[in-house]
């Protein structure tokens, strides 16, 4: 299942990223944060402390909805 984490730069969003990494059937397809966040374009995995996963934080929610199940 491809998931999108909304509020990905927050405490719960980062916890979801760590939890999703442990589930074999879950793939993080996108990570959305607020438009003015200084963390935009940073890798979600690096922010969550699990290493780079190739998913940058973006602010375009509508554009990412097509990438998840």
C-alpha positions in Angstrom: 0.0 0.0 0.0 1.3 3.4 -1.0 0.6 6.0 1.7 0.9 9.8 1.9 1.8 11.4 5.2 0.2 14.7 5.8 1.8 16.9 8.5 4.9 14.8 7.9 7.3 17.3 9.6 5.4 17.2 12.9 5.9 14.8 15.8 3.2 12.4 14.7 4.1 12.6 11.0 7.7 11.5 11.8 6.4 8.8 14.1 4.2 7.5 11.2 7.3 7.5 9.0 9.2 5.4 11.5 6.3 3.0 11.9 5.6 2.6 8.2 9.2 1.7 7.7 8.7 -1.4 9.8 5.7 -2.6 7.8 6.5 -4.7 4.7 3.3 -3.9 2.9 3.5 -0.1 3.4 5.5 2.2 1.2 5.6 5.9 1.8 4.7 7.5 -1.5 4.7 11.1 -0.3 5.1 13.5 2.6 3.3 16.8 2.8 4.0 19.8 5.2 2.9 23.4 5.3 3.9 25.7 2.5 6.2 27.9 4.6 8.0 25.1 6.3 11.8 25.5 6.4 11.9 21.7 6.0 10.5 21.6 2.5 12.5 19.4 0.2 14.3 17.6 3.1 14.1 13.8 3.0 11.4 12.4 5.3 13.5 9.5 6.4 16.4 11.6 7.4 14.1 13.8 9.5 12.6 10.7 11.1 16.0 9.3 11.9 15.6 6.2 9.7 18.0 7.2 6.9 17.2 8.7 3.5 14.2 7.1 1.8 13.9 9.3 -1.3 10.7 11.0 -0.2 11.1 14.8 0.0 8.7 17.0 2.0 6.5 19.1 -0.3 3.6 21.4 0.2 1.5 20.3 -2.8 -1.2 18.0 -1.3 -3.4 17.8 -4.5 -0.4 16.8 -6.6 0.6 14.0 -4.3 -2.8 12.4 -3.8 -2.5 10.5 -7.1 0.6 8.8 -5.9 -1.1 6.9 -3.0 -3.7 4.2 -2.7 
